[in-house]
């Protein structure tokens, strides 16, 4: 088997039906340049969907030991690869995923695939992926993948980061997650804080630093997470 690759999409959630436990959204987007300077072209999934659509799994965080099941629907449109999940099973990780979708923390999906046909363009310095073999699609926290804890943060604005931090802190206050999910949230918050720090250094050169008030309960959570080791 060729080397497995991972590509994430931000904003890949259209709808979450908590009663039916069904997620609708996109696993991949056509035409955009990712952080690896790769572009997945329209139609890249045509052959794999024809040949093995029933062998493509919906996973939690690219973890094959945590399958949500398969997909009711997988189809390409002008935007990308759209999906409708099967009803998520009644497992701790699927239940956590539904809660994270509802809390607005899970907003991204990612695919695990091998490239079958691609073309390197010396002029644009980009790789154009024309055909892939798709193995799985996953919900991911901030673009998590097995090779790097989190990716995709470079495109976040201060507003994006603040929104994500508030959602995660709210989840800590109100959430009833497994230890593994809390660990992922801790890691996600650390990454967001690092990105916020990097953006703050850049902004300090051009504008005054904005001071915001932190709720006492959030301050306790932040202090705990600051001392978290991983």
N, C-alpha and C positions, 0 to 999 in steps of 0.2 A: 504494500500500500504506500502511496506517495505520502510525503510529510503532511500532517494535518495542520491547517492554517485556521486563524480565527479573525473575524471581522465584526465590529460592533456598529450598531446604529443607535443614535440618540433620538429620543422622541418617537420610539417605535411602538407605542401603545395607543390603540384607538379606543378600546373599550374593555372593561372588566365586569362581567356579570357574576356577582358574588353568589347569587342564589343558584345559578346553573353551574358555577365554577368554570366558566369559559372565558378565555382571554382572546382578544382580537387585536391584530396589529401587523407590524412589518418586521421581518427578520433581516432584511438587507435592502439597501437603496442603490439604485442605478445612477451612474454618471458622476458621482461625487468623488473627490480625491480624499483618501483617508490619510492617517498619519504615516503610513508606509509608502505614500505616493503611489498607491494602487487605485485603480478605477474598475469596478465591476460593471460590465456592459450589459445593456438591455438584452435579454435572451440567454444570459449565461446559465440559467437553471433549466432551460427547455428540455434538454436530453435527460438530465438526472430526474426530473419530475415525471417524465414519460416512463423511465426504466425502473425507478425504485421509490416512488412516492410513499409506498406503504412501509418502507424500511427507514424512514427519516423520523427521528425521535425529538420530542420536546423535553429538554433537560433543565434541571435547576443548576445554574452556575457552571455549566459544562461538565457536570459530575454524572458519569454514567451509572453510578450507584444510587442516584436520585432522579429517576425518570418521572416526569409528569404524565407520560403517555406518548401518544403520537398526535397527528394533526387531523382534524376533520377536513380542513381545506388548506391547500398550498397552491398559490397561483401567482403568476407574474402580471403586473399591470404597468402603467407608464412610470410609476414611482419606484417600484421595487418588487420584492417578494413578500406578498401578503399572506397571512395565516389566520386560521381560526382553530384554536386548540380543541382537543377532546376535553370533556369535563375533567378537571384536575382531581386526582385521587385524594382520599381522606388520609393523608400522611402528614407528619409534623412539618416537613420541609415544604410541601405544597400548601398547607394551611398558612405557614409563615409567608410564602410568596403572595398569596391572596391578600393578606394583611398589608404587605409592603406595597402591592399595587394600589390598594385602597388608600394608603397613606400618602401616595404620590412619590414614594421613594424609588420603587422599581419603574423606570421609564425607558429602559434600554433593553435591546435584545442583541444577540450575537449568533453567528453561524460557525460551525465546525465543518470544514470542507477540505478537499484537496483540489488543486488547480490542474485541469486537464489541458486547456489551451489558453495561452497568454501571449502577449506581444509587447516587447519593450520598445519605447519610442525615444530615440536619442535626442530629438528636438525638445520634447516636453519633459524628458527625464522621468517618465511615469510608466508603470506597467499596466497594460489594459487586459483585464481578465475576461476572456470570451466564453469559457466553458468550465464548469466546476462539477465535482461529484460531491453532493451534499449528504452529510451523515446526521447532523443534528442542528437544532436551533435551541437557544437557551435564553432564559431571563437572566440578566446580569446586573450586579450592583456597580454602577459607574464603569461599565465596560470591563468587568473582571474577566480574566482569562488565565489559563494555567501557566503561562510564561511570564506574565507581569501582573502584579496585584490589581492595579487599576490603570486604564488607559483612557484617552479621549478628553482629559481634563484641560488640554490646551485651548479648546474652543469655548470653555466656560467663561462667562462674564461674572463680575462681582455680584450682580443680581441673581444669576443662576446659582452661584455658590451659597449666597445667603438663604435662598429659597430651599436648597437641599439641606443646609445645616439646620434650619428651623424644622423641616420635616423629620429629620433624623432625631433631633432632640425631643420632639413631640412623641416620636415612637418610643424613645427611652422612657419617657414619663408614663406613657399609657400602654405600652406594648406588653404582650405576653408571648415572647418568642422563645425559641430554643436557644441554648447557649451558643451553638454554631452561628445562628443568625445574628445574635447580639455581637459576636466577635466580628462578623462581616460589617456590621454597622459601625463598630468602633474603628475598624480599619478605614472604612469609607470616610468617616468624620475626620480622621487624622489626615487623609489625603486631601480633603477639602480645605482643612486648615493650612496645610502646606501650600496649596495653590493660592489661597487667599493671601498668605504671607508674601508669595512671589509677586502677585498682582499689586499688593500694597507697596512693595519696594519700588515698582515702576511708577505707581501713581504719586508717590511721595516726591518725585522729581518735578511733577507738574501741578499738583493740587494739594490742598490741606487734607490731613487725615481726618476721616469722619469717625467720631466717637459714638458708639452705640451702647445702650444699657443691656446688660444680661440679667435675665431673671435669676433669682437666688437658686432655684432648683436646677436650672440649666448650668449655673456656675459650678454646682457640686458635681454634676455629670461630667462637665468639661475637665474638672480637676482629676476625676477618676480616670478619664480617658487619657489625659496627659501622661499619667504614670503607667499606662497600659504597655506591656512589652509584647513584641511579636517578631 
